[in-house]
Structure formats: C-alpha cells, structure tokens
C-alpha cells in the first residue's frame, strides 16, 4: 500500500460526519416534535460514527501507527540500500518464483529503480520498500533464497478466515547472518503482538457497547416524548 494513513483518515471523517448527524438529530428534537426524520438521522449517524470509529481505530493501530513508527526509525531491525544492479538480479529471480507453482508475490515490483538505489526497511511489525508499505503479522516467517528475501505470513481474509501470502523483497549479498538474526527476532515477538491485539479488541468492544447504550437511551427518550 502506498498511502498507509488514507484508510484511517477516511474512516475518521465518516465517524465525524456521523457525530454531526447525531448532534443535528438531537438539536431537531429540541426545537420541534420528534419524528421519523430525527430518529433515522440519529440512528444512521450513530451507526456510522460507531462503525467508522472502530474501523479507524483498528486501522490506526494496525497500519498508520506502524508506518509513523517506521518513518521515525523506531524498532528498525534491518535497513538496506539496494542498487540497480542488485535490483535487476532480484527482480529476475522474484519474477521466476512468482510464476512458478506456489504463492505469487503480493508486492508490486518496479521495472527499474532510481540510479542511487532504493531503501528496504524492516521493523518488528512492518516493512517499507521504496514507496510500498506493508504490515507484518505476528506469524511472519523469514527465509533467504539467493537474492530474494521471502516473508510468509497469514493475513485476515473475511470475518473468520485467513489466507497465506508471501512478500518477496531484495536482499543484499552475503546477508545470511542478518537474515538469521531477523528471523530470530520475528520468532520472539509473538507474545507482545498477542497482547496488543487483545487491547485493541477490548477498546473496540467498549466503544461499541457504550455507543449502542447511548443510542438506545436516546431513541427511547425520543419515542417517549413523541
């Protein structure tokens, strides 16, 4: 993805519009007799605010915050500068692996890179290759196959399922020791990632429950006045 903050920002704008709709509905019930318009406006706005707010929060934690952290240089485990010659060697091998039986490369590859090279940065929960940014799950597995660094992981697919994906990245020459250290670090971060997921899920649940309770109280009060 090339715009890691966009999804979060869109969700928060929708949540803000939902809040505005709820406030307008409340104001209308104060200035005139409650009607269907006010109830629909309030319920629709509340639903948009709750759903978009939760989506924005999850996207902020899972994507935008990781991107900002990487850009600040926090938690960096590996940083390589890949020159054009190494990129061509990598791209040929990565393309061959992508069309062979197995998993395709989830990462779009540039035909050519700038003459001064391209940066690959990997943290404990994300990576950035030039303009492309992706999050890394707690189940990520790292392998070095010649000039190709493979990161394989399971990602959410639908509400209750996952799918296996692979990212193929350029590796510098003689990178065996660095990749072995990277693989070891990835293996040790699972416990911390699980705790973060639980915290995000708890916060999202509290927001949803509080929003639904407030919405129910408001609808009952409007119905009673009507």
TORDREN-786777 format. One record per atom (N, C-alpha, C): residue number from 1; atom name; x, y, z. Coordinates in steps of 0.05 Angstrom, whole numbers. Example, Ala and Ser with C-alpha at 12.3 -4.5 7.8 and 13.67 -1.06 7.14 Angstrom:
! residues 2
{r 1 N {264 -114 156}}
{r 1 CA {246 -90 156}}
{r 1 C {264 -66 156}}
{r 2 N {257 -45 142}}
{r 2 CA {273 -21 143}}
{r 2 C {258 1 157}}
This chain:
! residues 226
{r 1 N {17 -24 0}}
{r 1 CA {0 0 0}}
{r 1 C {18 25 0}}
{r 2 N {9 45 -15}}
{r 2 CA {25 69 -18}}
{r 2 C {15 92 -1}}
{r 3 N {-8 89 11}}
{r 3 CA {-19 111 27}}
{r 3 C {-29 99 54}}
{r 4 N {-11 93 72}}
{r 4 CA {-19 79 97}}
{r 4 C {-38 94 115}}
{r 5 N {-38 121 113}}
{r 5 CA {-55 136 131}}
{r 5 C {-83 141 119}}
{r 6 N {-87 136 93}}
{r 6 CA {-112 144 79}}
{r 6 C {-136 130 91}}
{r 7 N {-134 103 95}}
{r 7 CA {-157 88 105}}
{r 7 C {-166 98 132}}
{r 8 N {-147 104 150}}
{r 8 CA {-153 114 177}}
{r 8 C {-167 141 174}}
{r 9 N {-156 159 158}}
{r 9 CA {-167 186 156}}
{r 9 C {-195 186 145}}
{r 10 N {-200 169 124}}
{r 10 CA {-227 167 113}}
{r 10 C {-247 157 134}}
{r 11 N {-239 137 149}}
{r 11 CA {-257 126 170}}
{r 11 C {-263 147 191}}
{r 12 N {-243 162 199}}
{r 12 CA {-248 183 219}}
{r 12 C {-265 206 209}}
{r 13 N {-263 212 183}}
{r 13 CA {-280 233 172}}
{r 13 C {-309 223 172}}
{r 14 N {-314 198 164}}
{r 14 CA {-341 187 165}}
{r 14 C {-351 186 193}}
{r 15 N {-334 179 212}}
{r 15 CA {-343 179 241}}
{r 15 C {-350 207 249}}
{r 16 N {-335 227 241}}
{r 16 CA {-341 255 248}}
{r 16 C {-368 264 236}}
{r 17 N {-373 256 211}}
{r 17 CA {-399 263 199}}
{r 17 C {-422 250 213}}
{r 18 N {-417 225 223}}
{r 18 CA {-437 211 238}}
{r 18 C {-444 225 264}}
{r 19 N {-423 235 277}}
{r 19 CA {-427 250 302}}
{r 19 C {-443 275 297}}
{r 20 N {-436 289 275}}
{r 20 CA {-451 313 267}}
{r 20 C {-480 307 262}}
{r 21 N {-486 285 249}}
{r 21 CA {-513 277 244}}
{r 21 C {-528 272 270}}
{r 22 N {-515 259 289}}
{r 22 CA {-528 254 315}}
{r 22 C {-534 280 329}}
{r 23 N {-515 299 329}}
{r 23 CA {-519 325 342}}
{r 23 C {-542 340 328}}
{r 24 N {-543 339 302}}
{r 24 CA {-565 352 288}}
{r 24 C {-592 340 296}}
{r 25 N {-593 313 297}}
{r 25 CA {-617 300 305}}
{r 25 C {-626 307 333}}
{r 26 N {-607 309 351}}
{r 26 CA {-613 317 379}}
{r 26 C {-624 346 379}}
{r 27 N {-611 363 364}}
{r 27 CA {-620 391 363}}
{r 27 C {-648 394 351}}
{r 28 N {-654 378 331}}
{r 28 CA {-680 379 319}}
{r 28 C {-702 369 338}}
{r 29 N {-695 350 355}}
{r 29 CA {-715 340 374}}
{r 29 C {-721 361 396}}
{r 30 N {-702 380 400}}
{r 30 CA {-706 401 419}}
{r 30 C {-722 424 409}}
{r 31 N {-723 427 382}}
{r 31 CA {-736 450 370}}
{r 31 C {-763 444 358}}
{r 32 N {-769 418 355}}
{r 32 CA {-795 410 343}}
{r 32 C {-803 383 353}}
{r 33 N {-827 375 348}}
{r 33 CA {-836 349 357}}
{r 33 C {-820 327 344}}
{r 34 N {-812 306 359}}
{r 34 CA {-796 284 348}}
{r 34 C {-811 270 325}}
{r 35 N {-797 264 304}}
{r 35 CA {-809 249 282}}
{r 35 C {-790 229 271}}
{r 36 N {-799 216 249}}
{r 36 CA {-783 194 238}}
{r 36 C {-756 205 227}}
{r 37 N {-757 229 216}}
{r 37 CA {-732 240 205}}
{r 37 C {-710 242 227}}
{r 38 N {-718 253 250}}
{r 38 CA {-698 256 271}}
{r 38 C {-687 229 280}}
{r 39 N {-705 209 283}}
{r 39 CA {-697 183 292}}
{r 39 C {-678 170 272}}
{r 40 N {-686 171 246}}
{r 40 CA {-669 159 225}}
{r 40 C {-642 173 224}}
{r 41 N {-642 199 226}}
{r 41 CA {-617 215 225}}
{r 41 C {-599 207 249}}
{r 42 N {-611 205 272}}
{r 42 CA {-596 199 296}}
{r 42 C {-585 170 295}}
{r 43 N {-602 151 288}}
{r 43 CA {-594 123 287}}
{r 43 C {-573 119 265}}
{r 44 N {-577 130 241}}
{r 44 CA {-558 127 220}}
{r 44 C {-531 140 226}}
{r 45 N {-533 164 238}}
{r 45 CA {-508 178 246}}
{r 45 C {-493 163 267}}
{r 46 N {-507 152 287}}
{r 46 CA {-494 137 308}}
{r 46 C {-481 112 298}}
{r 47 N {-495 98 280}}
{r 47 CA {-484 74 268}}
{r 47 C {-459 80 253}}
{r 48 N {-460 102 236}}
{r 48 CA {-436 109 221}}
{r 48 C {-413 117 239}}
{r 49 N {-419 132 261}}
{r 49 CA {-398 141 279}}
{r 49 C {-385 117 294}}
{r 50 N {-402 98 302}}
{r 50 CA {-391 75 317}}
{r 50 C {-374 57 299}}
{r 51 N {-386 49 276}}
{r 51 CA {-372 31 258}}
{r 51 C {-346 43 247}}
{r 52 N {-349 68 236}}
{r 52 CA {-326 81 225}}
{r 52 C {-305 87 246}}
{r 53 N {-314 94 270}}
{r 53 CA {-295 100 292}}
{r 53 C {-279 76 299}}
{r 54 N {-292 52 301}}
{r 54 CA {-278 28 307}}
{r 54 C {-259 20 285}}
{r 55 N {-268 22 260}}
{r 55 CA {-251 16 237}}
{r 55 C {-226 35 236}}
{r 56 N {-231 60 241}}
{r 56 CA {-209 79 242}}
{r 56 C {-189 73 264}}
{r 57 N {-199 65 288}}
{r 57 CA {-182 59 310}}
{r 57 C {-164 34 303}}
{r 58 N {-177 13 293}}
{r 58 CA {-163 -11 285}}
{r 58 C {-142 -5 264}}
{r 59 N {-150 11 243}}
{r 59 CA {-132 18 222}}
{r 59 C {-108 35 232}}
{r 60 N {-114 52 251}}
{r 60 CA {-93 69 263}}
{r 60 C {-72 51 277}}
{r 61 N {-82 32 293}}
{r 61 CA {-63 15 308}}
{r 61 C {-48 -4 290}}
{r 62 N {-63 -16 271}}
{r 62 CA {-51 -37 254}}
{r 62 C {-34 -26 231}}
{r 63 N {-41 -3 221}}
{r 63 CA {-27 7 197}}
{r 63 C {-13 34 202}}
{r 64 N {-29 55 207}}
{r 64 CA {-18 82 208}}
{r 64 C {3 85 229}}
{r 65 N {-2 75 253}}
{r 65 CA {17 79 275}}
{r 65 C {43 64 269}}
{r 66 N {41 40 256}}
{r 66 CA {65 25 249}}
{r 66 C {81 40 228}}
{r 67 N {67 53 209}}
{r 67 CA {80 68 188}}
{r 67 C {95 92 200}}
{r 68 N {81 107 218}}
{r 68 CA {94 130 231}}
{r 68 C {118 122 247}}
{r 69 N {116 99 260}}
{r 69 CA {138 89 277}}
{r 69 C {162 82 259}}
{r 70 N {156 69 236}}
{r 70 CA {178 63 217}}
{r 70 C {191 88 207}}
{r 71 N {175 108 199}}
{r 71 CA {186 133 188}}
{r 71 C {203 147 208}}
{r 72 N {197 144 234}}
{r 72 CA {214 156 255}}
{r 72 C {239 140 261}}
{r 73 N {241 116 249}}
{r 73 CA {265 100 253}}
{r 73 C {264 83 278}}
{r 74 N {240 80 290}}
{r 74 CA {237 65 314}}
{r 74 C {233 35 308}}
{r 75 N {246 18 323}}
{r 75 CA {243 -11 321}}
{r 75 C {255 -22 295}}
{r 76 N {273 -8 282}}
{r 76 CA {284 -18 257}}
{r 76 C {303 -42 263}}
{r 77 N {298 -64 249}}
{r 77 CA {314 -88 252}}
{r 77 C {334 -91 229}}
{r 78 N {327 -80 206}}
{r 78 CA {343 -83 182}}
{r 78 C {339 -59 163}}
{r 79 N {360 -49 153}}
{r 79 CA {358 -27 133}}
{r 79 C {380 -31 112}}
{r 80 N {371 -35 87}}
{r 80 CA {389 -39 65}}
{r 80 C {384 -18 43}}
{r 81 N {405 -12 29}}
{r 81 CA {403 5 5}}
{r 81 C {409 -13 -18}}
{r 82 N {389 -18 -35}}
{r 82 CA {391 -36 -58}}
{r 82 C {398 -20 -83}}
{r 83 N {420 -26 -96}}
{r 83 CA {428 -12 -120}}
{r 83 C {415 -24 -144}}
{r 84 N {415 -10 -167}}
{r 84 CA {401 -20 -191}}
{r 84 C {410 -48 -200}}
{r 85 N {436 -53 -199}}
{r 85 CA {446 -79 -208}}
{r 85 C {435 -102 -190}}
{r 86 N {435 -98 -164}}
{r 86 CA {424 -118 -147}}
{r 86 C {393 -121 -151}}
{r 87 N {380 -99 -156}}
{r 87 CA {351 -99 -161}}
{r 87 C {345 -116 -186}}
{r 88 N {360 -114 -207}}
{r 88 CA {355 -129 -231}}
{r 88 C {358 -159 -226}}
{r 89 N {379 -166 -211}}
{r 89 CA {384 -194 -204}}
{r 89 C {360 -205 -187}}
{r 90 N {352 -189 -168}}
{r 90 CA {330 -197 -150}}
{r 90 C {304 -199 -166}}
{r 91 N {299 -180 -184}}
{r 91 CA {273 -179 -198}}
{r 91 C {270 -204 -216}}
{r 92 N {292 -211 -229}}
{r 92 CA {291 -235 -247}}
{r 92 C {284 -260 -230}}
{r 93 N {297 -263 -207}}
{r 93 CA {292 -286 -191}}
{r 93 C {264 -285 -178}}
{r 94 N {255 -262 -169}}
{r 94 CA {229 -259 -157}}
{r 94 C {207 -264 -178}}
{r 95 N {210 -255 -202}}
{r 95 CA {191 -260 -223}}
{r 95 C {189 -289 -230}}
{r 96 N {212 -303 -231}}
{r 96 CA {211 -332 -236}}
{r 96 C {197 -347 -214}}
{r 97 N {201 -339 -189}}
{r 97 CA {187 -352 -167}}
{r 97 C {157 -346 -167}}
{r 98 N {150 -322 -176}}
{r 98 CA {121 -315 -176}}
{r 98 C {105 -330 -196}}
{r 99 N {117 -337 -219}}
{r 99 CA {102 -351 -240}}
{r 99 C {105 -382 -237}}
{r 100 N {123 -391 -220}}
{r 100 CA {126 -419 -214}}
{r 100 C {102 -428 -196}}
{r 101 N {97 -455 -195}}
{r 101 CA {76 -464 -177}}
{r 101 C {81 -455 -148}}
{r 102 N {61 -445 -135}}
{r 102 CA {65 -435 -108}}
{r 102 C {51 -408 -105}}
{r 103 N {58 -394 -84}}
{r 103 CA {45 -369 -78}}
{r 103 C {57 -346 -95}}
{r 104 N {40 -329 -106}}
{r 104 CA {50 -306 -121}}
{r 104 C {61 -285 -102}}
{r 105 N {77 -267 -112}}
{r 105 CA {87 -245 -96}}
{r 105 C {65 -224 -92}}
{r 106 N {60 -218 -67}}
{r 106 CA {39 -198 -61}}
{r 106 C {49 -169 -64}}
{r 107 N {75 -166 -69}}
{r 107 CA {86 -139 -71}}
{r 107 C {90 -131 -100}}
{r 108 N {79 -109 -109}}
{r 108 CA {84 -100 -137}}
{r 108 C {113 -91 -140}}
{r 109 N {126 -99 -161}}
{r 109 CA {154 -93 -165}}
{r 109 C {158 -73 -187}}
{r 110 N {175 -53 -183}}
{r 110 CA {182 -34 -203}}
{r 110 C {199 -46 -224}}
{r 111 N {196 -37 -249}}
{r 111 CA {213 -47 -271}}
{r 111 C {242 -37 -266}}
{r 112 N {245 -12 -260}}
{r 112 CA {271 0 -254}}
{r 112 C {269 17 -229}}
{r 113 N {292 20 -216}}
{r 113 CA {293 38 -192}}
{r 113 C {312 61 -198}}
{r 114 N {312 82 -182}}
{r 114 CA {329 104 -186}}
{r 114 C {359 96 -186}}
{r 115 N {375 112 -200}}
{r 115 CA {404 106 -202}}
{r 115 C {418 104 -175}}
{r 116 N {408 119 -156}}
{r 116 CA {420 119 -129}}
{r 116 C {409 97 -112}}
{r 117 N {391 80 -122}}
{r 117 CA {382 57 -107}}
{r 117 C {355 62 -94}}
{r 118 N {347 42 -78}}
{r 118 CA {321 42 -64}}
{r 118 C {325 30 -36}}
{r 119 N {311 41 -17}}
{r 119 CA {314 32 11}}
{r 119 C {294 10 18}}
{r 120 N {304 -10 32}}
{r 120 CA {287 -30 45}}
{r 120 C {291 -28 75}}
{r 121 N {269 -23 89}}
{r 121 CA {270 -20 118}}
{r 121 C {250 -40 130}}
{r 122 N {259 -55 150}}
{r 122 CA {242 -75 163}}
{r 122 C {242 -70 193}}
{r 123 N {219 -67 205}}
{r 123 CA {217 -65 234}}
{r 123 C {205 -91 245}}
{r 124 N {198 -92 270}}
{r 124 CA {187 -116 282}}
{r 124 C {158 -121 274}}
{r 125 N {145 -102 261}}
{r 125 CA {117 -106 253}}
{r 125 C {109 -93 226}}
{r 126 N {129 -86 210}}
{r 126 CA {123 -74 184}}
{r 126 C {148 -73 167}}
{r 127 N {144 -67 141}}
{r 127 CA {167 -62 124}}
{r 127 C {160 -41 103}}
{r 128 N {180 -28 92}}
{r 128 CA {176 -8 72}}
{r 128 C {198 -12 51}}
{r 129 N {190 -16 26}}
{r 129 CA {208 -19 3}}
{r 129 C {202 4 -16}}
{r 130 N {218 25 -16}}
{r 130 CA {212 48 -31}}
{r 130 C {186 60 -23}}
{r 131 N {166 63 -42}}
{r 131 CA {140 74 -35}}
{r 131 C {121 54 -24}}
{r 132 N {127 28 -24}}
{r 132 CA {109 7 -16}}
{r 132 C {112 1 14}}
{r 133 N {90 2 28}}
{r 133 CA {90 -4 57}}
{r 133 C {70 -27 63}}
{r 134 N {78 -46 80}}
{r 134 CA {61 -68 88}}
{r 134 C {65 -74 118}}
{r 135 N {44 -83 131}}
{r 135 CA {46 -91 159}}
{r 135 C {55 -120 160}}
{r 136 N {67 -128 181}}
{r 136 CA {76 -155 186}}
{r 136 C {61 -167 210}}
{r 137 N {50 -191 206}}
{r 137 CA {35 -204 227}}
{r 137 C {54 -218 246}}
{r 138 N {43 -226 269}}
{r 138 CA {59 -240 289}}
{r 138 C {68 -267 280}}
{r 139 N {56 -278 259}}
{r 139 CA {63 -305 249}}
{r 139 C {83 -305 226}}
{r 140 N {95 -282 221}}
{r 140 CA {113 -279 198}}
{r 140 C {137 -298 200}}
{r 141 N {143 -310 177}}
{r 141 CA {167 -328 175}}
{r 141 C {185 -317 153}}
{r 142 N {211 -315 160}}
{r 142 CA {230 -303 142}}
{r 142 C {248 -324 131}}
{r 143 N {253 -323 104}}
{r 143 CA {272 -341 91}}
{r 143 C {289 -326 71}}
{r 144 N {314 -334 68}}
{r 144 CA {331 -322 48}}
{r 144 C {336 -343 26}}
{r 145 N {329 -336 2}}
{r 145 CA {332 -353 -21}}
{r 145 C {348 -338 -43}}
{r 146 N {374 -340 -41}}
{r 146 CA {391 -326 -60}}
{r 146 C {388 -296 -57}}
{r 147 N {382 -281 -78}}
{r 147 CA {378 -252 -77}}
{r 147 C {350 -244 -67}}
{r 148 N {334 -264 -59}}
{r 148 CA {306 -258 -51}}
{r 148 C {302 -264 -21}}
{r 149 N {292 -244 -8}}
{r 149 CA {284 -247 20}}
{r 149 C {253 -251 20}}
{r 150 N {245 -275 29}}
{r 150 CA {216 -281 29}}
{r 150 C {205 -278 58}}
{r 151 N {182 -264 59}}
{r 151 CA {168 -262 85}}
{r 151 C {140 -274 80}}
{r 152 N {135 -296 93}}
{r 152 CA {110 -310 90}}
{r 152 C {93 -307 116}}
{r 153 N {67 -302 113}}
{r 153 CA {50 -297 136}}
{r 153 C {21 -303 129}}
{r 154 N {5 -306 150}}
{r 154 CA {-24 -309 147}}
{r 154 C {-36 -282 153}}
{r 155 N {-55 -274 136}}
{r 155 CA {-69 -248 140}}
{r 155 C {-99 -253 141}}
{r 156 N {-114 -235 153}}
{r 156 CA {-143 -239 155}}
{r 156 C {-155 -239 127}}
{r 157 N {-175 -257 123}}
{r 157 CA {-189 -259 97}}
{r 157 C {-218 -265 104}}
{r 158 N {-235 -244 104}}
{r 158 CA {-262 -248 112}}
{r 158 C {-264 -246 143}}
{r 159 N {-287 -252 153}}
{r 159 CA {-292 -249 182}}
{r 159 C {-279 -270 199}}
{r 160 N {-278 -295 190}}
{r 160 CA {-269 -316 207}}
{r 160 C {-246 -333 194}}
{r 161 N {-234 -324 172}}
{r 161 CA {-214 -340 159}}
{r 161 C {-189 -324 154}}
{r 162 N {-168 -338 146}}
{r 162 CA {-143 -325 139}}
{r 162 C {-133 -337 113}}
{r 163 N {-113 -324 101}}
{r 163 CA {-100 -335 77}}
{r 163 C {-70 -331 79}}
{r 164 N {-55 -349 66}}
{r 164 CA {-26 -348 67}}
{r 164 C {-16 -330 44}}
{r 165 N {2 -311 50}}
{r 165 CA {13 -294 30}}
{r 165 C {43 -293 33}}
{r 166 N {56 -285 12}}
{r 166 CA {86 -282 13}}
{r 166 C {94 -256 0}}
{r 167 N {113 -242 13}}
{r 167 CA {125 -218 2}}
{r 167 C {154 -225 -6}}
{r 168 N {162 -219 -30}}
{r 168 CA {189 -224 -39}}
{r 168 C {204 -198 -42}}
{r 169 N {225 -195 -26}}
{r 169 CA {240 -169 -24}}
{r 169 C {268 -174 -33}}
{r 170 N {282 -152 -42}}
{r 170 CA {310 -155 -50}}
{r 170 C {328 -158 -25}}
{r 171 N {348 -176 -27}}
{r 171 CA {367 -180 -6}}
{r 171 C {395 -172 -16}}
{r 172 N {410 -161 2}}
{r 172 CA {438 -155 -5}}
{r 172 C {454 -180 -6}}
{r 173 N {477 -179 -19}}
{r 173 CA {495 -202 -20}}
{r 173 C {506 -207 8}}
{r 174 N {511 -233 14}}
{r 174 CA {523 -241 39}}
{r 174 C {507 -232 63}}
{r 175 N {480 -235 61}}
{r 175 CA {462 -226 82}}
{r 175 C {453 -248 101}}
{r 176 N {466 -271 100}}
{r 176 CA {456 -295 115}}
{r 176 C {455 -289 145}}
{r 177 N {475 -276 156}}
{r 177 CA {476 -271 185}}
{r 177 C {454 -251 193}}
{r 178 N {450 -230 177}}
{r 178 CA {429 -210 183}}
{r 178 C {401 -223 182}}
{r 179 N {397 -239 162}}
{r 179 CA {370 -252 159}}
{r 179 C {365 -272 181}}
{r 180 N {386 -286 189}}
{r 180 CA {383 -305 212}}
{r 180 C {375 -290 237}}
{r 181 N {388 -267 242}}
{r 181 CA {381 -251 265}}
{r 181 C {353 -240 263}}
{r 182 N {344 -232 239}}
{r 182 CA {317 -222 235}}
{r 182 C {297 -243 240}}
{r 183 N {302 -268 230}}
{r 183 CA {283 -290 234}}
{r 183 C {280 -296 264}}
{r 184 N {302 -294 279}}
{r 184 CA {301 -300 308}}
{r 184 C {285 -278 322}}
{r 185 N {288 -253 314}}
{r 185 CA {273 -232 327}}
{r 185 C {243 -235 321}}
{r 186 N {236 -242 297}}
{r 186 CA {208 -246 290}}
{r 186 C {195 -268 307}}
{r 187 N {211 -289 311}}
{r 187 CA {200 -311 327}}
{r 187 C {195 -304 356}}
{r 188 N {209 -284 366}}
{r 188 CA {207 -277 394}}
{r 188 C {186 -255 400}}
{r 189 N {174 -243 379}}
{r 189 CA {156 -221 383}}
{r 189 C {126 -229 385}}
{r 190 N {120 -255 383}}
{r 190 CA {93 -264 382}}
{r 190 C {77 -257 407}}
{r 191 N {89 -260 431}}
{r 191 CA {75 -255 456}}
{r 191 C {66 -226 458}}
{r 192 N {84 -207 451}}
{r 192 CA {77 -179 453}}
{r 192 C {55 -171 433}}
{r 193 N {55 -183 409}}
{r 193 CA {35 -177 389}}
{r 193 C {7 -187 398}}
{r 194 N {6 -210 411}}
{r 194 CA {-19 -221 421}}
{r 194 C {-31 -202 442}}
{r 195 N {-15 -191 459}}
{r 195 CA {-25 -173 479}}
{r 195 C {-36 -148 467}}
{r 196 N {-23 -138 446}}
{r 196 CA {-33 -114 432}}
{r 196 C {-60 -119 419}}
{r 197 N {-63 -142 406}}
{r 197 CA {-89 -149 394}}
{r 197 C {-111 -150 414}}
{r 198 N {-106 -161 438}}
{r 198 CA {-126 -163 459}}
{r 198 C {-134 -134 468}}
{r 199 N {-115 -116 471}}
{r 199 CA {-120 -89 480}}
{r 199 C {-138 -74 459}}
{r 200 N {-131 -77 434}}
{r 200 CA {-147 -63 413}}
{r 200 C {-175 -74 412}}
{r 201 N {-178 -101 415}}
{r 201 CA {-204 -113 414}}
{r 201 C {-221 -104 438}}
{r 202 N {-209 -101 461}}
{r 202 CA {-223 -92 485}}
{r 202 C {-232 -63 482}}
{r 203 N {-215 -46 472}}
{r 203 CA {-222 -18 468}}
{r 203 C {-245 -16 448}}
{r 204 N {-243 -31 426}}
{r 204 CA {-264 -30 406}}
{r 204 C {-291 -40 417}}
{r 205 N {-290 -61 434}}
{r 205 CA {-315 -71 446}}
{r 205 C {-327 -50 465}}
{r 206 N {-311 -37 481}}
{r 206 CA {-321 -16 499}}
{r 206 C {-334 6 483}}
{r 207 N {-322 15 461}}
{r 207 CA {-333 36 445}}
{r 207 C {-360 28 433}}
{r 208 N {-362 4 423}}
{r 208 CA {-387 -6 411}}
{r 208 C {-409 -8 431}}
{r 209 N {-403 -20 454}}
{r 209 CA {-423 -23 475}}
{r 209 C {-433 5 485}}
{r 210 N {-414 23 491}}
{r 210 CA {-422 49 500}}
{r 210 C {-439 64 480}}
{r 211 N {-431 62 454}}
{r 211 CA {-447 75 433}}
{r 211 C {-475 64 431}}
{r 212 N {-477 38 432}}
{r 212 CA {-503 25 430}}
{r 212 C {-521 32 453}}
{r 213 N {-510 33 477}}
{r 213 CA {-525 40 501}}
{r 213 C {-535 69 499}}
{r 214 N {-517 88 491}}
{r 214 CA {-525 116 488}}
{r 214 C {-546 119 466}}
{r 215 N {-544 104 444}}
{r 215 CA {-564 105 423}}
{r 215 C {-591 95 432}}
{r 216 N {-591 73 447}}
{r 216 CA {-616 62 457}}
{r 216 C {-630 81 476}}
{r 217 N {-614 94 494}}
{r 217 CA {-626 113 512}}
{r 217 C {-638 137 498}}
{r 218 N {-624 146 477}}
{r 218 CA {-634 169 462}}
{r 218 C {-660 162 447}}
{r 219 N {-660 139 433}}
{r 219 CA {-684 131 418}}
{r 219 C {-708 128 437}}
{r 220 N {-703 116 460}}
{r 220 CA {-725 112 479}}
{r 220 C {-736 139 489}}
{r 221 N {-718 158 493}}
{r 221 CA {-727 184 503}}
{r 221 C {-743 199 481}}
{r 222 N {-734 197 456}}
{r 222 CA {-748 210 434}}
{r 222 C {-775 197 430}}
{r 223 N {-776 171 431}}
{r 223 CA {-802 156 428}}
{r 223 C {-821 164 450}}
{r 224 N {-811 166 474}}
{r 224 CA {-828 173 496}}
{r 224 C {-840 201 493}}
{r 225 N {-823 220 484}}
{r 225 CA {-833 247 481}}
{r 225 C {-853 249 458}}
{r 226 N {-849 231 437}}
{r 226 CA {-867 232 414}}
{r 226 C {-894 221 422}}
